[in-house]
Amino acid sequence: MRTSEEYTSDLEKMEENVWVGGEKTSRTNELFQPGINVINLTFEMAQEPEYEDIFTAKSHLREEKINRFTHIPQTQEDLMKKQKMIRLGAQRAGGCIQRCMGLDAIIALSFVTKDIDDEYDTEYYDRFTDYLEEYQKKDLAAACAQTDVKGDRSKRPHEQEDPDLYLRVVEENGDGIVVKGAKHEITMAAYADEIIVIPTRAMAEGDEDYAVSFAVPGDHENVRHIARPARYRKRKGEKAPIAEKGVAESVIIFDRTFIPRERVFMCKEREFARMLALGFANSHRHSYTGCKPAVSDILAGASALAAECNNIERASHVREKISEIIGNAELSYAAGIASAVEGTETPSGTYFPNPIYANVGRRLMGEEIYNEYSNLTEIAGGQMVTLPYEEDFINEETGEDLRKYMRRNPNISSEDQHKAFRFLEDIGASSMATWYQIAGVHGGGSPIMETITLMAEYDTEAKKNLAKYLAGINENLEQDTKFGADVTVSR
């Protein structure tokens, strides 16, 4: 397993193919350091004895200890530890742990490649297994590049006026394939070792060229990243862990990029594009039942801290609002546990979460994210956006006045109340707060996508038969003892 220092050293060795603010730059540019700090946690927590059982696993390929962010779940317990790992990591990171994107991509590929091989007698599964062995051995961190720019949303990939608006295969030969197009809104791509590409949607007849999956190093030839980093405001005085964290999103350009044959995991098998797209999405939504509860943990804690600073923590309406956030977090987490317990072993041996419970857990959090921020806002008050600059608290001429007049609860020092409201400004009223609000709705699929998946996979006919039996229309009732969906994801 790598250390965070080794990860940073490996980033320094990569070719410069990242642009930000109109300039080409290195991956260790200070603009990316807040995001790198988050990924560092995934290496550091795996080395800490109290987290070893959660953040590490035994590889099913090599029988060696590996970072759980590179592990393919083999059991219910693996899925529950994955979920717990993500919640703990996200709590420490102050939000998105980011590395779960690559994890959910390899989980999806671990069973879909086997299904393609079984159908078409291809060799994708062996290729992927070889890749996975290297991935685990080197403890790599990957970005999952799924989202295409999509162009005209009313048209399918092959119907677009510009054929490159979905990533596509433009050439094939015995050594590999050549692809052209772009992937958009790709978290952590600017500081990832690898980019794993998968389809963004189901593909119809005529979309064959767009059904493609592969993996390349982040600095692969003819790959360019155009990045948008985001972070919390830097502290000028007292340090705060939250202020050292952030994220970066990228548009990744594939400009007639050659992909070696051994790194291609799908090429034009359009019938399996949906399975791979949803395989990732459903696994990622299971991850969200760890991640989003962690975000709610932070919002609940921030709300409770604000209430304490305002000396209103015993007020019934305040307790009610905090309890709503707590309820969301634990309901979503419980859905993730149910998804693991009611999961399915695939033909490849991968243990996959039940998609119904994963989707309802994710949908709940997408629907409630703005309500949670609203509760925080009501409890904290307007000072989240009116707090004077940190420099004014430090300045000798203004600091004494601010420490006197900004104090609220007499049992909490002025210094701690300043730290608390600076944190509340970060969590509730910064550019990163907006990032988390929008990511809370759309990350991993917005609520409408969970609804579509639920209605596609859920056995509504069985519920109709139940109603017919109770209404006296049908004489007999056949009941299924397994709730949710007894499938990984259908084609």
Residue pairs with C-beta under 8 A, 6 or more apart in sequence:
1 43
1 46
1 47
1 56
1 65
1 66
1 67
1 139
2 10
2 43
2 67
2 138
2 139
3 43
3 44
3 47
4 39
4 40
4 41
4 43
4 44
6 43
7 36
7 39
7 40
7 43
7 141
8 28
8 36
8 40
10 193
11 27
11 28
11 36
11 191
11 193
12 26
12 27
12 28
14 27
14 217
14 218
14 219
15 219
16 24
16 25
16 26
16 27
16 219
17 24
17 218
17 219
17 223
17 224
17 225
18 24
18 25
18 26
18 27
18 29
18 190
18 224
18 225
18 227
18 250
19 25
19 224
19 225
19 226
19 227
20 29
20 31
20 190
20 226
20 227
20 228
20 229
20 248
21 31
25 31
27 190
27 191
27 218
28 36
31 227
31 229
31 231
31 248
32 190
32 191
32 227
32 229
32 248
33 246
34 229
34 231
34 232
34 244
34 245
34 246
34 247
35 98
35 188
35 190
35 191
35 229
35 231
35 245
35 246
35 247
35 248
36 191
37 244
37 245
37 246
38 93
38 96
38 97
38 98
38 245
38 246
38 247
39 98
39 99
39 141
39 188
39 191
41 89
41 92
41 93
41 97
42 55
42 67
42 69
42 89
42 97
42 99
42 141
43 67
43 139
45 51
45 55
45 88
45 89
45 92
46 52
46 55
46 56
46 67
46 68
48 55
51 88
53 81
54 68
54 81
54 84
54 85
54 88
55 67
55 68
55 69
55 85
55 89
56 65
56 66
56 67
56 68
57 65
57 66
57 67
57 68
57 71
57 78
57 81
58 64
58 65
58 66
59 65
59 66
59 71
59 136
60 72
60 74
60 349
61 129
61 132
61 133
61 136
62 133
62 136
62 137
66 136
66 139
67 136
67 139
68 81
68 82
68 85
69 85
69 99
69 100
69 102
69 103
69 141
70 103
70 106
70 132
70 135
70 136
70 139
70 140
71 78
71 82
71 103
71 136
72 106
72 107
72 110
72 132
72 349
72 350
73 79
73 82
73 107
73 350
73 351
73 352
74 349
74 350
74 351
75 351
76 340
76 341
76 343
76 351
78 351
79 286
79 339
79 340
79 343
79 351
79 353
80 336
80 337
80 340
82 103
82 286
82 287
82 290
83 286
83 287
83 289
83 290
83 333
83 336
83 337
83 340
84 290
85 290
86 97
86 100
86 287
86 290
86 291
86 294
87 290
87 291
87 293
87 294
87 297
87 333
88 294
89 97
89 99
89 294
90 96
90 97
90 290
90 291
90 294
90 295
91 294
91 297
91 298
93 245
94 241
94 242
94 245
94 298
95 245
95 294
95 295
95 298
95 432
95 436
96 187
96 247
96 291
96 295
96 436
96 439
96 443
97 291
98 187
98 188
98 247
99 141
99 188
100 284
100 287
100 291
101 142
101 143
101 144
101 187
101 188
101 284
102 140
102 141
102 142
102 143
102 144
102 192
102 194
102 196
103 287
104 144
104 280
104 283
104 284
104 286
104 287
105 142
105 144
105 146
105 196
105 198
105 280
106 132
106 135
106 142
106 196
107 279
107 280
107 283
107 350
107 352
108 198
108 276
108 279
108 280
108 283
109 128
109 196
109 198
109 213
109 265
109 276
109 279
110 128
110 132
110 346
110 348
110 350
111 279
111 346
111 347
111 348
111 350
111 352
111 488
112 266
112 272
112 275
112 276
112 279
113 124
113 125
113 127
113 128
113 265
113 266
113 348
114 125
114 346
114 347
114 348
115 272
115 275
115 346
115 347
115 348
116 122
116 124
116 125
116 266
116 269
116 272
117 123
117 124
117 125
117 126
118 347
119 269
119 271
119 272
120 269
122 269
124 264
124 265
124 266
125 348
127 261
127 262
127 263
127 264
127 265
128 265
130 262
131 215
131 262
131 263
131 265
134 140
135 142
135 194
138 193
140 193
140 194
141 188
141 192
141 193
141 194
142 192
142 193
142 194
142 195
142 196
142 215
143 186
143 187
143 188
143 189
143 192
143 194
143 195
143 196
143 218
143 250
144 186
144 196
144 198
144 280
144 284
145 183
145 186
145 189
145 195
145 196
145 197
145 198
145 252
146 183
146 197
146 198
146 199
146 200
146 277
146 280
147 183
147 184
147 185
147 186
147 200
148 157
148 165
148 166
148 167
148 181
148 182
148 183
148 184
148 200
148 201
149 165
149 166
149 181
149 182
149 183
149 184
149 251
150 165
150 166
150 200
151 160
151 161
151 162
151 165
151 166
152 159
152 160
152 161
152 165
156 204
156 206
156 207
157 165
157 166
157 168
157 201
157 203
157 207
157 209
157 210
158 206
158 207
158 209
158 210
159 206
160 166
164 180
164 181
164 182
165 181
166 181
166 200
166 210
167 179
167 180
167 181
167 182
167 183
167 197
167 210
167 212
167 254
168 179
168 180
168 181
168 209
168 210
168 212
169 177
169 178
169 179
169 209
169 210
169 212
169 267
169 268
170 178
170 179
170 180
170 209
170 256
171 177
171 178
171 256
172 178
172 267
174 261
175 258
175 260
175 261
176 258
176 259
176 260
176 261
176 263
176 264
177 212
177 214
177 258
177 259
177 261
177 264
177 267
178 256
178 257
178 258
178 259
179 197
179 212
179 214
179 254
179 256
179 257
179 259
180 254
180 255
180 256
180 257
181 254
182 251
182 252
182 253
182 254
183 197
183 251
183 252
183 254
184 251
184 252
185 249
185 251
186 195
186 249
186 250
186 251
186 252
187 247
187 248
187 249
188 247
188 248
189 195
189 218
189 225
189 227
189 248
189 249
189 250
189 252
190 218
190 225
190 227
190 229
190 248
190 250
191 248
192 218
193 217
193 218
194 215
194 216
194 217
194 218
195 215
195 216
195 217
195 218
195 220
195 223
195 252
196 213
196 214
196 215
197 212
197 213
197 214
197 215
197 216
198 213
198 266
198 276
198 277
198 280
199 210
199 211
199 212
199 213
199 266
199 273
199 274
199 276
199 277
200 277
201 273
201 274
201 277
202 273
202 274
202 277
203 210
203 211
203 270
203 273
203 274
204 270
205 270
207 270
207 273
208 268
208 270
209 268
210 270
210 273
211 266
211 267
211 268
211 269
211 270
211 272
211 273
212 264
212 266
212 267
212 268
213 264
213 265
213 266
213 276
214 259
214 263
214 264
214 265
214 266
215 263
215 265
216 223
216 257
216 259
216 263
218 225
220 257
221 257
221 258
222 254
222 255
222 256
222 257
222 258
223 252
223 253
223 254
223 255
223 257
224 252
224 253
224 255
225 250
225 251
225 252
225 253
226 250
226 251
226 252
226 253
227 248
227 249
227 250
228 248
228 249
228 250
229 246
229 247
229 248
230 246
230 247
230 248
230 249
230 431
230 432
230 435
231 245
231 246
231 247
231 432
232 242
232 243
232 245
232 246
232 426
232 430
232 432
233 243
233 425
233 426
233 430
234 243
235 243
235 390
235 422
236 390
236 391
236 394
237 390
237 393
237 394
238 415
238 419
240 419
240 422
240 423
240 426
242 423
242 426
242 427
243 426
246 432
247 432
247 435
266 272
266 273
266 276
271 491
272 491
274 489
274 490
274 491
275 489
275 490
275 491
278 355
278 453
278 489
279 352
279 488
279 489
281 444
281 445
281 449
281 453
282 352
282 353
282 355
282 358
282 359
282 453
282 488
282 489
283 352
283 353
283 358
284 444
284 445
285 355
285 358
285 359
285 361
285 362
285 444
285 445
285 450
286 336
286 339
286 340
286 353
286 358
286 361
287 444
288 332
288 358
288 361
288 362
288 365
288 443
288 444
289 332
289 333
289 335
289 336
289 337
289 339
289 358
289 361
289 362
290 333
290 336
292 329
292 332
292 361
292 362
292 365
292 369
292 440
293 328
293 329
293 330
293 332
293 333
293 365
294 329
295 365
295 369
295 436
295 440
296 325
296 326
296 328
296 329
296 332
296 365
296 372
297 329
298 427
299 325
299 372
299 373
299 375
299 376
299 427
300 322
300 325
300 326
300 329
302 376
302 380
302 423
302 424
302 427
302 428
303 318
303 321
303 322
303 325
303 375
303 376
303 379
303 380
304 313
304 322
305 420
305 423
305 424
306 376
306 379
306 380
306 381
306 420
306 421
306 424
307 313
307 315
307 318
307 322
307 379
308 409
308 412
309 408
309 409
309 412
309 417
309 420
309 421
310 379
310 380
310 381
310 408
310 409
311 408
311 409
311 411
312 318
312 379
313 319
318 379
321 375
321 378
321 379
322 375
322 379
324 371
324 372
324 375
325 372
325 375
325 376
328 364
328 365
328 368
328 372
331 361
331 364
332 361
332 362
332 364
332 365
333 361
334 361
335 357
335 358
335 360
335 361
335 364
336 353
336 357
336 358
336 361
338 354
338 357
338 484
339 353
339 354
339 355
339 356
339 357
339 358
339 361
339 484
340 353
340 354
342 354
342 357
342 482
342 483
342 484
343 351
343 352
343 353
343 354
344 351
344 352
344 354
344 486
344 487
344 488
345 351
345 352
346 352
346 488
352 488
354 484
354 485
355 453
355 457
355 484
355 485
355 487
355 488
355 489
356 454
356 457
356 458
356 483
356 484
356 485
357 484
359 450
359 453
359 454
360 450
360 454
362 444
362 445
362 450
363 447
363 450
363 451
363 454
365 440
366 440
366 441
366 442
366 446
366 447
366 450
367 447
369 436
369 437
369 440
369 441
370 437
370 440
370 441
373 428
373 433
373 437
376 424
376 427
376 428
377 384
377 428
380 421
380 424
380 428
383 406
383 421
383 424
384 421
384 424
384 425
384 428
384 429
385 425
385 429
387 406
387 421
387 422
387 425
388 398
388 402
388 406
390 422
392 398
392 399
392 402
393 399
393 402
393 403
393 418
402 418
403 414
403 415
403 418
404 414
406 414
406 417
406 418
406 421
407 414
407 417
408 417
409 417
412 420
426 432
426 433
427 433
441 447
445 453
456 490
457 485
457 487
457 489
457 490
458 485
459 480
459 485
462 480
465 474
465 477
465 478
466 477
466 479
468 474
469 475
469 476
469 477
480 486
